[in-house]
Amino acid sequence: MQSPVIVLNTSKQRETGHRAQMSNIAAGKTVADVVRTCLGPRAMLKMLLDPMGGITLTNDGFAILRECEVAHPAAKSMIELSRTQDDEVGDGTTSVIILAGEMLAISAPFLERKIHPVVILRAFQKALEDAQVILRRIAVPVDTNDREKMLGLIKSAIGTKFVSRWNDLMCGLALTAVQTVVRRTVDFELADAEAPNATSAAVAGTVATDASAKAGAESVSATPAAAAANANANANANANAATDSASAAGATAGTQTLDSNAAASASDAANAAAPEVDVREVDIKRFVRVEKVPGGEIEESRVLDGVMINKDVVHPKMRRHIENPRIILLDCPLGVWQTNIEITRESDWSRVLEIEEEQIRTMCEKIAALKPDLVITEKGVSDLAQHYLVKENITALRRMRKTDNNRIARATGAKIVSSVDELKEQDVGTGCGLFSVEKIGDEYFSFLTKCKSPKACTILLRGPGKDTLNEIDRNLQDAMCVARNVLFNPYLCPGGGATEMALSVQLAQRAKSDIDGIEQWPYAGVAEAMEVIPRTLIQNGGGNAIRTLTELRAKHAAGLSTWGVDGDKGVPADMNEYGVWEPLAVKLQTIKTAIDSASLLLRVDDIVSATSKKSE
C-alpha cells in the first residue's frame, strides 16, 4: 500500500471550505459586537488598558479596535476597515464595522443553503450600485458659507461623542480651524503669480512653498468625493452625477413601487443645482495642530489665528513681546558644529577660535542686514550667536520641529531657507501681528498670533486631565473631518438611521420587482442588513426595536425618507425637524467599505495558519 503524500505541514492549523467561511463570519460578528454599544448619542464608553499600563477611555470605533489584540485573520481584516474609514473620511468608524458584521451575518443562511459565494457577491455588487444611486437621490445640497448650517451638521456628527456636552464650543473650534486652513482656487492663483519673483536659490531652500504644499496635499487631503484636482471639473462632475442619478431615477420610476410624491421629491433633490466647489486643499493633518495643555477649564479652549509652540527664547535678555515682527525661518545651525582639527601649537588654537568667532559674526551680520525681529531655526544656536543676536535686539527660537516650521511659514508668509547666504528680502515673513511668550502651567509657550491671512492654525485645548484631553482631541479630529468632507462634496443625507432605512425599504422593493433568480435572496438580504444601524440606535436608546422599526418602514414606504430614530429616546423622529444630517461622502464610504469587505471575506475558502496546533 502506497504511503500518503503529505504536502502541507500537518502540525499547522487549517480550515477549509464551509468551515472557513463560517469561521470568518463568526469573527466578523464578534468584532461588530464589541463596538455595537458605541453607536448613537446614548453610546457607552470602553475602558482599554494597554500593555504599558496606559488607559484609553473612548467610544470611537477606530480607537477601540486599534487597542484590541486579535488572533483571527478575518477579525484583523475587519479592524483594518475602521482604519480605512478613519483615513478616508474621518467619521463613521463604528457604523462601518457594525454594517460589515451584519453583511457577513446575513450571508450565513445563504451559505447553509449551498448558494455559491460568487452568486451572493454578484447580488451584493448590484445592491451596492443601486444603493449609491439611491443615496445621491435622497442627498440635499448645502451652502458651505452658511455658518449656522455647518455648525448644525458638525453638532450631529459629534453629538454621539464624549464632548457632546460642550457641543457649541467644540463645533465652533472645528469649523473655525477648517475654514482657516482651506485654500481655494484664488489662493493658488495668487501663489502662482508670486512664484516667478522668487529666486531659484530661495525656491530650492524653501520646504513649505505653495507648490510643494499643493503636491503634498494631493495625497493627504484627497477624499473619495474630491478625486478631481481641478475645482471646476469637480463641480461639473458633481452636476453630471446628479443629472445621471436623476435620469436613472426617472428610468426606473415605472418599475419601482414607490409613492409618486416620494419619486417626485427624490428627482427634485437630484435636479437641485449642484453647489459650486471651489475648494482645492484642506490639509488638516499638517496645518492644524492640537496643543493639549492639562489644567484650566474646557471652556478656555480656543482656536489661535496663528501658531503656538512649546518653546521659550534662547537667551533671557531677548524680547518676549514683539508687535508686527519680521520673521526669518532657517533650516541650518547658527554656529560651528563638529569640527575635527589637529593642533600642535597654542597659537593655532587661538586662531581657530578667532575663525569660529568671525564665521558666527558673519552669519549674524547677514541675518541682521534684513532687520528681522525674530529668527527661528530647526537646528541649534550657539552661545556666541546668541550674544551677537542679543546685541542686534533679535529674538531667537531654536530646535524647532520641521512640522512646526512648516506651519509658521504658512501662517506668517515666511520662507524656510537652508543657508544664511541665501537669505533675501522676500524670504522674511511679515504676516504675523504679535509674537509673545506666555507661561501656561509649568511650561513656556511661544505664540505667533494676529496673522493677516493664516493658512495654518493651532487649537489650544484645556481640560482636567490627560485622558479627557485625548478623548476631546479624537472627537475634534472627527468634527474637522466632517467639515472638510462637506467643503469638498457639499451634499447631506438625513442621519439617525434614516438614510439606512431608506436604502433598506427601496432595495427591498427593487428586489421584489427587478431582481430575478437566486440573486434575489442575497439582494434582499442587503436590504435587511441596512436596518442594523437604526435597530442598534433604538436598542442603545432603550426603545422597542420591533415596534419602532415597523413604524419606520411604514413611513419610508409612504415616501417620507427623512424619518429616522431619535437616539436619545429610541423613538421615530423626522430628521428635518430633529436637525441631524450627515455628509454624503461618509455614507457612500461606509456602504462601499462594508459591502466590499464582506465580499472579500466571503471569497475565502481556505485558512492556513502559521501557528501550530500544539501552541494553541
For each residue, the residues with C-beta under 8 A, 3 or more apart:
1:
2:
3:
4:
5:
6: 9 10
7:
8: 12 14 608
9: 6 12
10: 6
11: 612 613 614
12: 8 9 608 609 610 611 612 613
13: 607 608 609 611 612 613 616
14: 8 606 607 608 609
15: 19 20 23 606 607
16: 19 20 605 606 607
17: 20 21 605 606
18: 21 22 111
19: 15 16 22 23
20: 15 16 17 23 24 604 605 606 607
21: 17 18 24 25 111 117 602 604 605
22: 18 19 25 26 108 111
23: 15 19 20 26 27 72 74 607
24: 20 21 27 28 74 104 601 602 604 607
25: 21 22 28 29 104 105 107 108 111 601
26: 22 23 29 30
27: 23 24 30 31 72 74 75 78
28: 24 25 31 32 74 75 78 100 101 104 105 598 601
29: 25 26 32 33 101 104 105
30: 26 27 33 34 75
31: 27 28 34 35 65 70 75 78 79 97 101
32: 28 29 35 36 78 97 98 100 101 102
33: 29 30 36 101
34: 30 31 64 65 68
35: 31 32 38 39 61 64 65 94 97 98
36: 32 33 39 98 536
37: 43 44 540
38: 35 43 44 45 46 59 60 61 64 94
39: 35 36 43 94 95 98 160 533 536 537 540
40: 43 160 536 537 540 541 565 567
41: 159 160 164 541 567 568
42: 540 541 542 567 568
43: 37 38 39 40 59 160 540
44: 37 38 59 540
45: 38 57 58 59 162
46: 38 56 57 58 59 64
47: 55 56 57
48: 55 56 57 58 64 67 68
49: 53 54 55 56
50: 53 54 55 56 67
51:
52:
53: 49 50
54: 49 50
55: 47 48 49 50 467
56: 46 47 48 49 50 63 64 67 467 470
57: 45 46 47 48 162 467 471
58: 45 46 48 63 64 162 471 474
59: 38 43 44 45 46 64 94 160 161 162
60: 38 63 64 93 94 161 474 475 478
61: 35 38 64 65 82 93 94 95 96 97
62: 65 66 82 83 85 86 93
63: 56 58 60 66 67 474
64: 34 35 38 46 48 56 58 59 60 61 67 68
65: 31 34 35 61 62 68 78 79 82 97
66: 62 63 79 82 83
67: 48 50 56 63 64
68: 34 48 64 65 79
69:
70: 31 75 76 79
71: 75
72: 23 27 75 76
73: 76 77 607 609
74: 23 24 27 28 77 78 601 604
75: 27 28 30 31 70 71 72 78 79
76: 70 72 73 79 80
77: 73 74 80 81 597 600 601
78: 27 28 31 32 65 74 75 81 82 97 100 101 597
79: 31 65 66 68 70 75 76 82 83
80: 76 77 83 84
81: 77 78 84 85 96 97 100 593 594 597
82: 61 62 65 66 78 79 85 86 93 94 96 97
83: 62 66 79 80 86 87
84: 80 81 87 88 593
85: 62 81 82 88 89 91 92 93 96 589 590 593
86: 62 82 83 90 93
87: 83 84 90
88: 84 85 223 224 589
89: 85 92 223 224 481 485 583 585 586 589
90: 86 87 477 478 480 481 482 484 485
91: 85 157 478 481 482 485 582 583 586
92: 85 89 95 96 586 587 589 590
93: 60 61 62 82 85 86 96 97
94: 35 38 39 59 60 61 82 97 98
95: 39 61 92 98 99 533 590
96: 61 81 82 85 92 93 99 100 589 590 593 594
97: 31 32 35 61 65 78 81 82 93 94 100 101
98: 32 35 36 39 94 95 101 102 532 533 536
99: 95 96 102 103 500 529 530 532 533 590 591 594
100: 28 32 78 81 96 97 103 104 593 594 595 597 598
101: 28 29 31 32 33 78 97 98 104 105
102: 32 98 99 105 106 529 532
103: 99 100 106 107 124 526 529 594 595 598
104: 24 25 28 29 100 101 107 108 598 601 602
105: 25 28 29 101 102 108 529
106: 102 103 109 110 522 525 526 528 529
107: 25 103 104 110 111 120 522 525 598 602
108: 22 25 104 105 111 112
109: 106 112 113
110: 106 107 113 115 120 521 522 525
111: 18 21 22 25 107 108 114 115 117 120 602
112: 108 109
113: 109 110
114: 111
115: 110 111 119 120 518 521 522
116: 119 120
117: 21 111 120 121 602 603 605
118: 121 122
119: 115 116 122 123 518 519 522
120: 107 110 111 115 116 117 123 124 522 602
121: 117 118 124 125 599 602 603
122: 118 119 125 126 519
123: 119 120 126 127 515 519 520 521 522 523 525 526
124: 103 120 121 127 128 522 523 526 595 598 599
125: 121 122 128 129 595 599
126: 122 123 129 130 515 519 523
127: 123 124 130 131 507 522 523 526 527 595
128: 124 125 131 132 526 591 592 595 596
129: 125 126 132 133
130: 126 127 133 134 506 507 510
131: 127 128 134 135 503 507 526 530 591
132: 128 129 135 136 588 591 592
133: 129 130 136 137 245 248 249
134: 130 131 137 138 502 503 506 507
135: 131 132 138 139 493 499 503 584 587 588 591
136: 132 133 139 241 242 245 270 491 584
137: 133 134 245 246 249 266 267 269 270
138: 134 135 266 269 493 494 499 502 561
139: 135 136 269 491 492 493 584
140: 269 272 491 492 493
141: 272 273 274 275 490 491 492
142: 146 149 150 153 275 486 490 491 492 581
143: 146 149 275 490
144: 150 275 486 487 490
145:
146: 142 143 149 150
147: 150 151 175
148: 151 152
149: 142 143 146 152 153
150: 142 144 146 147 153 154 175 483 486
151: 147 148 154 155 168 171 172 175
152: 148 149 155 156 579 581
153: 142 149 150 156 157 482 483 486 492 581 582 583
154: 150 151 157 158 171 174 175 479 482 483
155: 151 152 158 159 167 168 171 579
156: 152 153 159 495 579 580 581 582
157: 91 153 154 478 479 482 582
158: 154 155 161 163 164 167 170 171 174 475 478 479 482
159: 41 155 156 164 167 567 580
160: 39 40 41 43 59 164 567
161: 59 60 158 164 475 478
162: 45 57 58 59 471 472 475
163: 158 166 167 170 471 472 475 476
164: 41 158 159 160 161 167
165:
166: 163 169 170 298 299
167: 155 158 159 163 164 170 171
168: 151 155 171 172
169: 166 172 173 298 299 301
170: 158 163 166 167 173 174 472 475 476 479
171: 151 154 155 158 167 168 174 175 479
172: 151 168 169 175 176 303
173: 169 170 176 177 301 302 303 459 476 479
174: 154 158 170 171 177 178 476 479 480 482 483
175: 147 150 151 154 171 172 178 179 479 483
176: 172 173 179 180 303 457
177: 173 174 180 181 284 288 303 457 459 480
178: 174 175 181 182 282 284 288 480 483 484 487
179: 175 176 182 483
180: 176 177 288 303 305 454 455 456 457
181: 177 178 282 283 284 287 288 455 456 457
182: 178 179 279 281 282 487
183: 187 188 279 280 281 282 455
184: 187 188 231 278 279 280
185: 188 189 231 278 280
186: 189 190 278
187: 183 184 190 191 280 455
188: 183 184 185 191 192 210 214 280
189: 185 186 192 193
190: 186 187 193 194
191: 187 188 194 195 210 211 214
192: 188 189 195 210
193: 189 190 196
194: 190 191 197 198 210
195: 191 192 198 203 209 210 211
196: 193
197: 194 426
198: 194 195 202 203 206 415 426
199: 202 203 424
200: 203 204
201: 204 205 422 424
202: 198 199 205 206 415 417 422 424 426 427
203: 195 198 199 200 206 209
204: 200 201 418 422
205: 201 202 331 415 416 417 418 419 422
206: 198 202 203 209 212 409 415 416 417 427
207: 212 331 402 405 406 409 416
208: 212 213 405 406 409 410 415 416
209: 195 203 206 212 213 415
210: 188 191 192 194 195 213 214
211: 191 195 214 215
212: 206 207 208 209 215 216
213: 208 209 210 216 217 281 283 410
214: 188 191 210 211 217 218 280 281
215: 211 212 218
216: 212 213 219 220 283 286
217: 213 214 220 221 222 280 281 283
218: 214 215 221 222 229
219: 216 222
220: 216 217 283 285 286
221: 217 218 226 281 282 283 284 285 484
222: 217 218 219 226 227
223: 88 89 226 227 484 485 488 489 585
224: 88 89 227 585 588 589 592
225: 485 488 489 584 585 588
226: 221 222 223 234 277 279 488 489
227: 222 223 224
228: 233 234 237
229: 218 233 280
230: 233 234
231: 184 185 234 235 277 278 279 280
232: 235 236
233: 228 229 230 236 237
234: 226 228 230 231 237 238 277 488
235: 231 232 238 239 274 276 277 278
236: 232 233 239 240
237: 228 233 234 240 241
238: 234 235 241 242 274 277 489
239: 235 236 242 243 273 274
240: 236 237 243 244
241: 136 237 238 244 245
242: 136 238 239 245 246 270 271 272 274
243: 239 240 246 247 270 271
244: 240 241 247 248
245: 133 136 137 241 242 248 249 270
246: 137 242 243 249 250 267 270 271
247: 243 244 250 251
248: 133 244 245 251 252
249: 133 137 245 246 252 253 263 266 267 270
250: 246 247 253 267
251: 247 248
252: 248 249 255 256 510 514
253: 249 250 256 258 263 267
254:
255: 252 510 513 514
256: 252 253 263 506 509 510 513 514
257: 509 512 513
258: 253 262 263 266 506 509 559
259: 262 263 557 558 559
260: 263 264
261: 264 265 559
262: 258 259 265 266 558 559 560 561
263: 249 253 256 258 259 260 266 267 559
264: 260 261 267 268
265: 261 262 268 269 559 561
266: 137 138 249 258 262 263 269 270 561
267: 137 246 249 250 253 263 264 270 271
268: 264 265 271 272
269: 137 138 139 140 265 266 272
270: 136 137 242 243 245 246 249 266 267
271: 242 243 246 267 268
272: 140 141 242 268 269
273: 141 239
274: 141 235 238 239 242
275: 141 142 143 144 490
276: 235
277: 226 231 234 235 238 487 488 489 490
278: 184 185 186 231 235
279: 182 183 184 226 231 282 487 488
280: 183 184 185 187 188 214 217 229 231
281: 182 183 213 214 217 221
282: 178 181 182 183 221 279 484 487 488
283: 181 213 216 217 220 221 286 287
284: 177 178 181 221 287 288 477 480 481 484
285: 220 221 288
286: 216 220 283 403 406 407
287: 181 283 284 406 407 410 455 456 457
288: 177 178 180 181 284 285 456 457 458 459 480
289: 307 308 403 404 407 456 457 458 459
290: 458 459 461 473 476 477
291: 308 310 445 458 459 460 461
292: 461 463 466 469 470 473
293: 296 440 441 443 445 460 461 462
294: 441 462 463 464 465 466 469
295: 440 441 462 464
296: 293 300 462 463
297: 300 462 463
298: 166 169 301 461 462 463 464 468 472
299: 166 169
300: 296 297 460 462
301: 169 173 298 459 460 461 462 463
302: 173 459 460
303: 172 173 176 177 180 457 458 459 460
304: 307 308 447 449 457 458 459 460
305: 180 449 450 451 454 457
306: 411 412 432 433 447 448 449 450 451 454 457 458
307: 289 304 404 407 408 411 412 447 448 454 456 457 458
308: 289 291 304 445 446 447 448 449 458 460
309: 397 400 404 408 445 446 448
310: 291 443 444 445
311: 397 398 399 400 444 445 446
312: 397 437 444 446
313: 316 318 319 320 395 396 397 437 446
314: 318 381 386 396 397 398
315: 318 386 389 390 396
316: 313
317: 390
318: 313 314 315 389 390 394 395 396
319: 313 322 373 393 395
320: 313 395 436 437
321: 434 435 436 437
322: 319 325 373 374 395 434 435 436
323: 433 434
324: 430 432 433 434
325: 322 372 373 374 395 432 434 435 448
326: 370 371 372 373 374 428 429 430
327: 372 373 374 375 376 408 412 414 428 429 430 432 435 448
328: 367 370 372 374 375 376 414 417 423 427 428 429
329: 376 377 405 408 409 414 415 416 417 427 429
330: 334 375 376 377 378 379 416 417 418 420
331: 205 207 377 378 379 405 416 417 418
332: 377 379 417 418 419 420
333: 337 377 379 380 381 382
334: 330 360 363 364 367 375 377 379 380 381 382 385 389 396 398 420
335: 360 380 381 382 384 385
336: 339 356 359 360 382
337: 333 380 382
338:
339: 336 352 356
340:
341: 352
342:
343: 348 349 352
344: 348
345: 348 349
346: 349 350
347: 350 351
348: 343 344 345 351 352
349: 343 345 346 352 353
350: 346 347 353 354
351: 347 348 354 355
352: 339 341 343 348 349 355 356
353: 349 350 356 357
354: 350 351 357 358
355: 351 352 358 359
356: 336 339 352 353 359 360 384
357: 353 354 360 361 384
358: 354 355 361 362
359: 336 355 356 362 363
360: 334 335 336 356 357 363 364 382 384 385 388
361: 357 358 364 365 388
362: 358 359 365 366
363: 334 359 360 366 367 385 420
364: 334 360 361 367 368 385 388 389 392
365: 361 362 368 369 388
366: 362 363 369 420 421 423
367: 328 334 363 364 370 372 375 389 392 394 420 423
368: 364 365 371 372 388 389 392 394
369: 365 366
370: 326 328 367 423 425 428
371: 326 368
372: 325 326 327 328 367 368 375 394 428
373: 319 322 325 326 327 393 394 395 435
374: 322 325 326 327 328 394 395 396 397 435
375: 327 328 330 334 367 372 389 394 395 396 397
376: 327 328 329 330 396 397 398 400 405 408
377: 329 330 331 332 333 334 380 381 396 397 398 399 400
378: 330 331 399 400 401 402 405
379: 330 331 332 333 334 398 399
380: 333 334 335 337 377 398 399
381: 314 333 334 335 377 385 386 389 396 398
382: 333 334 335 336 337 360 385 386
383: 386 387
384: 335 356 357 360 387 388
385: 334 335 360 363 364 381 382 388 389 396
386: 314 315 381 382 383 389 390 396
387: 383 384 390 391
388: 360 361 364 365 368 384 385 391 392
389: 315 318 334 364 367 368 375 381 385 386 392 394 395 396
390: 315 317 318 386 387 393 394
391: 387 388
392: 364 367 368 388 389
393: 319 373 390
394: 318 367 368 372 373 374 375 389 390
395: 313 318 319 320 322 325 373 374 375 389 435
396: 313 314 315 318 334 374 375 376 377 381 385 386 389
397: 309 311 312 313 314 374 375 376 377 400 446
398: 311 314 334 376 377 379 380 381
399: 311 377 378 379 380
400: 309 311 376 377 378 397 404 405 408
401: 378 404 405
402: 207 378 405 406
403: 286 289 406 407
404: 289 307 309 400 401 407 408
405: 207 208 329 331 376 378 400 401 402 408 409 416
406: 207 208 286 287 402 403 409 410 416 456
407: 286 287 289 307 403 404 410 411 456 458
408: 307 309 327 329 376 400 404 405 411 412 414 429 448 456
409: 206 207 208 329 405 406 412 413 414 415 416 429
410: 208 213 287 406 407 454 455 456
411: 306 307 407 408 431 432 448 451 454 455 456 457
412: 306 307 327 408 409 429 430 431 432 448 451
413: 409 429 430 431 452 453
414: 327 328 329 408 409 427 428 429 431
415: 198 202 205 206 208 209 329 409 426 427 429
416: 205 206 207 208 329 330 331 405 406 409
417: 202 205 206 328 329 330 331 332 420 422 423 427
418: 204 205 330 331 332 422
419: 205 332 422
420: 330 332 334 363 366 367 417 423
421: 366
422: 201 202 204 205 417 418 419 427
423: 328 366 367 370 417 420 427
424: 199 201 202 427
425: 370 428
426: 197 198 202 415
427: 202 206 328 329 414 415 417 422 423 424
428: 326 327 328 370 372 414 425
429: 326 327 328 329 408 409 412 413 414 415 432
430: 324 326 327 412 413
431: 411 412 413 414 451 452 453 454
432: 306 324 325 327 411 412 429 435 448 449 450 451
433: 306 323 324 449 450 451 452
434: 321 322 323 324 325 447 448 449 450
435: 321 322 325 327 373 374 395 432 446 447 448
436: 320 321 322 446 447 449
437: 312 313 320 321 444 445 446 447
438: 444 445 447
439: 442 443 444 445
440: 293 295 443 445
441: 293 294 295
442: 439
443: 293 310 439 440
444: 310 311 312 437 438 439
445: 291 293 308 309 310 311 437 438 439 440
446: 308 309 311 312 313 397 435 436 437
447: 304 306 307 308 434 435 436 437 438
448: 306 307 308 309 325 327 408 411 412 432 434 435 451
449: 304 305 306 308 432 433 434 436
450: 305 306 432 433 434
451: 305 306 411 412 431 432 433 448 454
452: 413 431 433
453: 413 431
454: 180 305 306 307 410 411 431 451 457
455: 180 181 183 187 287 410 411
456: 180 181 287 288 289 307 406 407 408 410 411
457: 176 177 180 181 287 288 289 303 304 305 306 307 411 454
458: 288 289 290 291 303 304 306 307 308 407
459: 173 177 288 289 290 291 301 302 303 304 476
460: 291 293 300 301 302 303 304 308
461: 290 291 292 293 298 301 469 472 473 476
462: 293 294 295 296 297 298 300 301
463: 292 294 296 297 298 301 468 469 472
464: 294 295 298 468
465: 294 468 469
466: 292 294 469 470
467: 55 56 57 470 471
468: 298 463 464 465 471 472
469: 292 294 461 463 465 466 472 473
470: 56 292 466 467 473 474
471: 57 58 162 163 467 468 474 475
472: 162 163 170 298 461 463 468 469 475 476
473: 290 292 461 469 470 476 477
474: 58 60 63 470 471 477 478
475: 60 158 161 162 163 170 471 472 478 479
476: 163 170 173 174 290 459 461 472 473 479 480
477: 90 284 290 473 474 480 481
478: 60 90 91 157 158 161 474 475 481 482
479: 154 157 158 170 171 173 174 175 475 476 482 483
480: 90 174 177 178 284 288 476 477 483 484
481: 89 90 91 284 477 478 484 485
482: 90 91 153 154 157 158 174 478 479 485 486 582 583 586
483: 150 153 154 174 175 178 179 479 480 486 487
484: 90 178 221 223 282 284 480 481 487 488
485: 89 90 91 223 225 481 482 488 489 583 585 586
486: 142 144 150 153 482 483 489 490 492 583 585
487: 144 178 182 277 279 282 483 484 490
488: 223 225 226 234 277 279 282 484 485 585
489: 223 225 226 238 277 485 486 583 584 585
490: 141 142 143 144 275 277 486 487
491: 136 139 140 141 142 583 584
492: 139 140 141 142 153 486 581 582 583 584
493: 135 138 139 140 498 499 581 582 583 584 587
494: 138 498 499 502 561 562 564 575 576 580 581 582
495: 156 498 499 564 575 580 581 582
496: 534 537 564 565 566 567 573 575 578 580
497: 500 501 533 534 537 552 564 565
498: 493 494 495 501 502 534 561 562 563 564 565 575
499: 135 138 493 494 495 502 503 564 582 587
500: 99 497 503 504 530 531 532 533 534
501: 497 498 504 505 530 531 534 552 553 556 563 564
502: 134 138 494 498 499 505 506 556 561
503: 131 134 135 499 500 506 507 527 530 591
504: 500 501 507 508 527 528 530 531 553 556
505: 501 502 508 509 527 553 556 557
506: 130 134 256 258 502 503 509 510 556
507: 127 130 131 134 503 504 510 511 523 524 526 527 530
508: 504 505 511 512 524 527 528
509: 256 257 258 505 506 512 513
510: 130 252 255 256 506 507 513 514 515 523
511: 507 508 514 515 520 523 524 527
512: 257 508 509 515 520 524
513: 255 256 257 509 510
514: 252 255 256 510 511
515: 123 126 510 511 512 519 520 523 524
516: 519 520
517: 520
518: 115 119 521 522
519: 119 122 123 126 515 516 522 523
520: 123 511 512 515 516 517 523 524
521: 110 115 123 518 524 525
522: 106 107 110 115 119 120 123 124 127 518 519 525 526
523: 123 124 126 127 507 510 511 515 519 520 526 527
524: 507 508 511 512 515 520 521 527 528
525: 106 107 110 123 521 522 528 529
526: 103 106 123 124 127 128 131 507 522 523 529 530 595
527: 127 503 504 505 507 508 511 523 524 530 531
528: 106 504 508 524 525 531
529: 99 102 103 105 106 525 526 532
530: 99 131 500 501 503 504 507 526 527 533
531: 500 501 504 527 528 534 535 549
532: 98 99 102 500 529 535 536
533: 39 95 98 99 497 500 530 536 537
534: 496 497 498 500 501 531 537 538 548 549 552 564 565
535: 531 532 538 539 545 549
536: 36 39 40 98 532 533 539 540
537: 39 40 496 497 533 534 540 541 564 565 567 570
538: 534 535 541 543 544 545 548 549 565 570
539: 535 536 542 543 545 570
540: 37 39 40 42 43 44 536 537 567 570
541: 40 41 42 537 538 565 566 567 568 569 570 571
542: 42 539 569 570
543: 538 539 548 565 569 570 571
544: 538 547 548 570
545: 535 538 539 548 549
546: 549 550
547: 544 550 551
548: 534 538 543 544 545 551 552 565 570 571 572
549: 531 534 535 538 545 546 552 553
550: 546 547 553 554
551: 547 548 554 555 572
552: 497 501 534 548 549 555 556 563 564 565 572
553: 501 504 505 549 550 556 557
554: 550 551 557 558
555: 551 552 558 560 563 572
556: 501 502 504 505 506 552 553 559 560 561 563
557: 259 505 553 554
558: 259 262 554 555
559: 258 259 261 262 263 265 556
560: 262 555 556 563 574
561: 138 262 265 266 494 498 502 556
562: 494 498 574 575 576
563: 498 501 552 555 556 560 572 573 574 575
564: 494 495 496 497 498 499 501 534 537 552 572 573 575 578 580
565: 40 496 497 498 534 537 538 541 543 548 552 570 571 572 573
566: 496 541 569 570 571 572 573 578
567: 40 41 42 159 160 496 537 540 541 570
568: 41 42 541
569: 541 542 543 566
570: 537 538 539 540 541 542 543 544 548 565 566 567
571: 541 543 548 565 566
572: 548 551 552 555 563 564 565 566
573: 496 563 564 565 566 577 578
574: 560 562 563 577 578
575: 494 495 496 498 562 563 564 578 579 580 581
576: 494 562 579
577: 573 574
578: 496 564 566 573 574 575
579: 152 155 156 575 576
580: 156 159 494 495 496 564 575
581: 142 152 153 156 492 493 494 495 575
582: 91 153 156 157 482 492 493 494 495 499 586 587
583: 89 91 153 482 485 486 489 491 492 493 586 587
584: 135 136 139 225 489 491 492 493 587 588
585: 89 223 224 225 485 486 488 489 588 589
586: 89 91 92 482 485 582 583 589 590
587: 92 135 493 499 582 583 584 590 591
588: 132 135 224 225 584 585 591 592
589: 85 88 89 92 96 224 585 586 592 593
590: 85 92 95 96 99 586 587 593 594
591: 99 128 131 132 135 503 587 588 594 595
592: 128 132 224 588 589 595 596
593: 81 84 85 96 100 589 590 596 597
594: 81 96 99 100 103 590 591 597 598
595: 100 103 124 125 127 128 526 591 592 598 599
596: 128 592 593 599 600
597: 77 78 81 100 593 594 600 601
598: 28 100 103 104 107 124 594 595 601 602
599: 121 124 125 595 596 602 603
600: 77 596 597 603 604
601: 24 25 28 74 77 104 597 598 604
602: 21 24 104 107 111 117 120 121 598 599
603: 117 121 599 600
604: 20 21 24 74 600 601 607
605: 16 17 20 21 117
606: 14 15 16 17 20
607: 13 14 15 16 20 23 24 73 604
608: 8 12 13 14
609: 12 13 14 73
610: 12
611: 12 13 615 616
612: 11 12 13 615 616
613: 11 12 13 616
614: 11
615: 611 612
616: 13 611 612 613
